[in-house]
Amino acid sequence: MYIEEIQAEGALQLNVEGKLDSINSPEFQNALLKAFQKSNNIVVNMEKVVYTSSAALRALTLGHKTASAKGGRLTLINVGPAVMDVFKMTGFDKLLNIE
């Protein structure tokens, strides 16, 4: 997994590449929480994410709760069909802000 952090207009964007599974979800979670220390608005570009597991869903839940607590926003963009299927099966498409 690879994570690139860039400053986007009005938000901090994390460009994520690879698999979000139990092995590297802690790294993703840490990157997400560190991003919220720098900005209240985080955009996660998931264009190059090919797989997501329940561990990644936990990290996204924590990110969503952190955003809510800070009065901010967590937005997912460019979610591919395979990952979107997981979000739909688990109801995360209703919980998360997906554009």
Sequence and secondary structure as in RCSB ss.txt:
>XXXX:A:sequence
MYIEEIQAEGALQLNVEGKLDSINSPEFQNALLKAFQKSNNIVVNMEKVVYTSSAALRALTLGHKTASAKGGRLT
LINVGPAVMDVFKMTGFDKLLNIE
>XXXX:A:secstr
 EEEEEEETTEEEEEEEEEESTTTHHHHHHHHHHHHHH SEEEEEEEEEEEE HHHHHHHHHHHHHHHHTT EEE
EES  HHHHHHHHHHTHHHHSEE 
